[in-house]
Amino acid sequence: MPRATIIGSGPNGLASAVSLARAGYEVRVVEAAETIGGGLRTTEATLPGFRHDVCSAVHPATLSSPFFEAFGMAERIEWIHPEISYAHPLDDGRAAVAWRSIDRTANALGVDGRAWNALLRPLSSHIDGVVDFTGNALLRMPREPVTALRYALRILEQGTPLASLTFRTEEAAALLAGVIAHANTPLPSLGGAAAGLLIASMAHAGGWMYPRGGAQRIADALVADLEAHGGTVETGVHVHDLATFDWGDPTRGDVLLLNSAPRLALTHPGIPYRYAKAISAYRYGPAVAKVDFALDGPIPWTNRDVAKAPTVHIGGTQAEVWASENAVARGRISDRPYVLSVQPSIFDDSRAPQGRPCCGRTCTCRRTLTLTRPRSSRSRWSASRRGSASAFLPVTRCRHPLARRSIPLRSAATHSAERLRSVRRCDVLCCRRPPGARRCAGSISHRQQPLLAPVSTDWRAGMRRAPY
Ligand SMILES: Cc1cc2nc3c(=O)[nH]c(=O)nc-3n(C[C@H](O)[C@H](O)[C@H](O)COP(=O)(O)OP(=O)(O)OC[C@H]3O[C@@H](n4cnc5c(N)ncnc54)[C@H](O)[C@@H]3O)c2cc1C
């Protein structure tokens, strides 16, 4: 039986592991951390009983992923589908809300309802076409060419300064800017618009859903399936050098998958020059800082709908969101950063003790202090709430007292140029990769990224032989 060794137990590594185990490989997953899941981990980072997602909390793409659809993830764990996907408060108490229902969202946006509808309805009502286009190699005929064209035209509009002309009210413009800012790119940018429009459409297609109990449930379901098919996971093993790491013999059909940062591939002794050059040129995105809070009571949001929203984008108007992200892109510190706040315990009672919510706040600025400071008197909450907090920060900025541990985070590159280069690298990977080695990480967008698409085409045949 051929061996498959996967370095890293993030969602992409585990999805590859499951696919290979079912295709008849003897699978071994090696993970540096003490627990499995990578960005899918959920831990009691603050106090006992408060279960915080370390990275991903919201999973809008999960159920539209062809891999997870084939895996049956919708049935394997319990999903929560909140009525509200995300909300965006402004400093003076006004707020815009993206409801799961696009009609309700458009109605609430008043004069901008028509523009919101025109922008997102053609995408959300053809979400499979959008996912097919975004989750596969860009240079090929999309399954739904009209949807792909509509999506591309909207990217051109929202990825350029024309975006400031789409809406008449600050609320609608901020609602879209907040979701586009998830991409951690300079704004407006084509890469940011592409990512933002995708998840904004998902907000109205199936909604932004959450696994009850936290993201760890997804990782646990994948590992359970892997083990049922004979695979194994070893934690606490950090692989530094592929030259000395035993993963088998490529001439016998053994394969190595790297679910790690790209530079580990450089230690492979058989790495072809062109591939090494492409990997060396990879541009990392900005670092991310996150603080988790265990609170003594609900966050006193001024706006009632915001209090019911699991995800809240705190960043002010469209111009303020753009200014914050552009400052980060230029390596500056924004005093009023765009902050992504998730409050899972408002709909999932397994996440925190009764009446004591938990909340996680993430931003791409290079320090955490800004995550605990209120933006204005209207959105103040941290001063009136007591509790415990835990943070992870970029390693270079880990002196804040909240930082109980520091994790070197390198977020995936979402620069437009990097994404386009990844198309070329995809070809390099397929025809000139190191013998037997493949990459399967979220930091490179190519067709071996099972989070959005099934693993590469040669394994698909194996998957068909052993359906999920
Ligand atoms: C703060 C934050 C919030 C996020 N929120 C969301 C969200 O709400 N929704 C969403 O969809 N996405 C979110 N993301 C993005 C999501 O977490 C990532 O896209 C996803 O985790 C990438 O998966 P992956 O499998 O490629 O890599 P990872 O999840 O990073 O997993 C890689 C694994 O490989 C291990 N590893 C790496 N190198 C080695 C080595 N040399 N030896 C052994 N093991 C190694 C690591 O320890 C890690 O466990 C968020 C990310 C961050 C940082």
Ligand as a Chemical Component Dictionary entry (heavy atoms), coordinates in Angstrom:
data_LIG
# 
_chem_comp.id                   LIG 
_chem_comp.type                 NON-POLYMER 
_chem_comp.pdbx_formal_charge   0 
_chem_comp.three_letter_code    LIG 
# 
loop_
_chem_comp_atom.comp_id 
_chem_comp_atom.atom_id 
_chem_comp_atom.alt_atom_id 
_chem_comp_atom.type_symbol 
_chem_comp_atom.charge 
_chem_comp_atom.model_Cartn_x 
_chem_comp_atom.model_Cartn_y 
_chem_comp_atom.model_Cartn_z 
_chem_comp_atom.pdbx_ordinal 
LIG C1  C1  C 0 -7.328  34.972 13.470 1  
LIG C2  C2  C 0 -7.862  34.229 12.275 2  
LIG C3  C3  C 0 -9.241  34.139 12.097 3  
LIG C4  C4  C 0 -9.755  33.437 11.003 4  
LIG N1  N1  N 0 -11.118 33.335 10.860 5  
LIG C5  C5  C 0 -11.634 32.615 9.841  6  
LIG C6  C6  C 0 -13.038 32.438 9.726  7  
LIG O1  O1  O 0 -13.815 32.914 10.567 8  
LIG N2  N2  N 0 -13.505 31.687 8.691  9  
LIG C7  C7  C 0 -12.654 31.099 7.777  10 
LIG O2  O2  O 0 -13.134 30.420 6.851  11 
LIG N3  N3  N 0 -11.325 31.257 7.861  12 
LIG C8  C8  C 0 -10.788 31.993 8.875  13 
LIG N4  N4  N 0 -9.439  32.131 8.986  14 
LIG C9  C9  C 0 -8.586  31.495 7.985  15 
LIG C10 C10 C 0 -8.446  29.984 8.255  16 
LIG O3  O3  O 0 -8.104  29.752 9.608  17 
LIG C11 C11 C 0 -7.341  29.443 7.335  18 
LIG O4  O4  O 0 -7.685  29.752 6.004  19 
LIG C12 C12 C 0 -7.210  27.940 7.440  20 
LIG O5  O5  O 0 -6.935  27.549 8.778  21 
LIG C13 C13 C 0 -6.075  27.487 6.531  22 
LIG O6  O6  O 0 -6.017  26.108 6.642  23 
LIG P1  P1  P 0 -4.710  25.287 6.271  24 
LIG O7  O7  O 0 -5.074  23.868 6.390  25 
LIG O8  O8  O 0 -4.200  25.733 4.965  26 
LIG O9  O9  O 0 -3.611  25.719 7.337  27 
LIG P2  P2  P 0 -3.627  25.837 8.917  28 
LIG O10 O10 O 0 -5.010  25.816 9.468  29 
LIG O11 O11 O 0 -2.754  26.987 9.250  30 
LIG O12 O12 O 0 -2.917  24.507 9.412  31 
LIG C14 C14 C 0 -1.560  24.263 9.203  32 
LIG C15 C15 C 0 -1.124  23.273 10.271 33 
LIG O13 O13 O 0 0.169   22.801 9.921  34 
LIG C16 C16 C 0 0.973   22.759 11.073 35 
LIG N5  N5  N 0 2.352   22.915 10.624 36 
LIG C17 C17 C 0 2.858   23.941 9.909  37 
LIG N6  N6  N 0 4.168   23.749 9.675  38 
LIG C18 C18 C 0 4.478   22.554 10.245 39 
LIG C19 C19 C 0 5.681   21.806 10.332 40 
LIG N7  N7  N 0 6.815   22.247 9.780  41 
LIG N8  N8  N 0 5.656   20.620 11.003 42 
LIG C20 C20 C 0 4.503   20.155 11.540 43 
LIG N9  N9  N 0 3.331   20.828 11.481 44 
LIG C21 C21 C 0 3.326   22.013 10.839 45 
LIG C22 C22 C 0 0.485   23.943 11.908 46 
LIG O14 O14 O 0 0.793   23.764 13.285 47 
LIG C23 C23 C 0 -1.011  23.903 11.646 48 
LIG O15 O15 O 0 -1.684  23.105 12.579 49 
LIG C24 C24 C 0 -8.883  32.834 10.071 50 
LIG C25 C25 C 0 -7.496  32.929 10.255 51 
LIG C26 C26 C 0 -6.993  33.612 11.332 52 
LIG C27 C27 C 0 -5.497  33.683 11.513 53 
# 
loop_
_chem_comp_bond.comp_id 
_chem_comp_bond.atom_id_1 
_chem_comp_bond.atom_id_2 
_chem_comp_bond.value_order 
_chem_comp_bond.pdbx_ordinal 
LIG C1  C2  SING 1  
LIG C2  C3  SING 2  
LIG C2  C26 DOUB 3  
LIG C3  C4  DOUB 4  
LIG C4  N1  SING 5  
LIG C4  C24 SING 6  
LIG N1  C5  DOUB 7  
LIG C5  C6  SING 8  
LIG C5  C8  SING 9  
LIG C6  O1  DOUB 10 
LIG C6  N2  SING 11 
LIG N2  C7  SING 12 
LIG C7  O2  DOUB 13 
LIG C7  N3  SING 14 
LIG N3  C8  DOUB 15 
LIG C8  N4  SING 16 
LIG N4  C9  SING 17 
LIG N4  C24 SING 18 
LIG C9  C10 SING 19 
LIG C10 O3  SING 20 
LIG C10 C11 SING 21 
LIG C11 O4  SING 22 
LIG C11 C12 SING 23 
LIG C12 O5  SING 24 
LIG C12 C13 SING 25 
LIG C13 O6  SING 26 
LIG O6  P1  SING 27 
LIG P1  O7  DOUB 28 
LIG P1  O8  SING 29 
LIG P1  O9  SING 30 
LIG O9  P2  SING 31 
LIG P2  O10 DOUB 32 
LIG P2  O11 SING 33 
LIG P2  O12 SING 34 
LIG O12 C14 SING 35 
LIG C14 C15 SING 36 
LIG C15 O13 SING 37 
LIG C15 C23 SING 38 
LIG O13 C16 SING 39 
LIG C16 N5  SING 40 
LIG C16 C22 SING 41 
LIG N5  C17 SING 42 
LIG N5  C21 SING 43 
LIG C17 N6  DOUB 44 
LIG N6  C18 SING 45 
LIG C18 C19 SING 46 
LIG C18 C21 DOUB 47 
LIG C19 N7  SING 48 
LIG C19 N8  DOUB 49 
LIG N8  C20 SING 50 
LIG C20 N9  DOUB 51 
LIG N9  C21 SING 52 
LIG C22 O14 SING 53 
LIG C22 C23 SING 54 
LIG C23 O15 SING 55 
LIG C24 C25 DOUB 56 
LIG C25 C26 SING 57 
LIG C26 C27 SING 58 
# 
